[in-house]
Amino acid sequence: MTGTEIITKFENLVDDELDGDLALQLVNDAIHEIEDLRDWEILKRVHTFTCGTGLNPETALPTRFAFDISLHDNSNVPYDKVNRGDAYQVANRSNGYYLDLEDEKLGLTGTIAGAQLMSFAHTVYSADLSLSTEWGFPERFHGVIPYKMAEIYYAIDAGEKSRAWDDRWAVRIDDVINRMEIWDDRLKAKNYNNQSNFDNPKGIDL
């Protein structure tokens, strides 16, 4: 569903017509609330970069970065996340990293002698929808957005419509979210099994 189609369904639900900018903002607010529920597989990315050298080299965080998952070097050595406020660990720990969310940077801890390729697994948040674009999730789930918009709308509306919320819509939201989570759990399980088979191709119990 495009942004326009989502807004049309929402306005039919609430029997009202909103300012175009407000309606589109509700679309994206609803999407952000849904995406914040968990680390969806569809929102996971791997960003590769060549690290700098010297003390605590930093690099820009990926576009629309949401949450970090893991960091490995090109020898598949894992790096542990440390608190940026822990000056000792940041300055002296080997194979560590920290996030500077204010300046949107990722930094490596300690002194890096030679540059190497790094793989940074993380999640992103979706780019804001426009009237002509579609959400990246499977289209069978797009119908939850107008219902979530209505939930947000009635929560902020101070007029008579605050009494017009239909509890059946909440059931509809829960039903679709539940199906989305089942779908996501199956993706996670499949990815985990594939990785296990890759690491242990004969399927030997370890």
C-alpha angles and dihedrals in degrees: 000000000000122000089260093053092048092051092048091054091046093051090050090052096051095033091229139102119229133199107275096241092048092048092051091048089054089052091056094040089055092049092049091051091052094046091050091062094084146336096283116206091226090061096052119111139174116223117195122200140159111246123226126237134244130044115350098337113203135206133189117269115246121269113281091004113186113167135353121238108175145332126215135172125228090274089057092249109155120233120215121227116239133189110266088219092061098092095185095054093042092052099040113021120105121218095017137122139192137195126235099197095176093059093030095238139135117214133194117224126237126009116319112210100189135019117248140171115271131196116211117191114201145140128252135204118236121261112254114274120243125202091271103038131084135223114259094233118095111287093239087072098047093090091074091069098072090049092049088048090054090050091053093042095054091046091059100033113099099192135081091294088074086079094047099077110126113218089211087070090060088053089051092051092049091048094053094042089051091053090048091053092048089051091048093047090053091051090050092048092048092049091048092050092047091051091048091051090048092052092041107025095177092054093236114171108249 
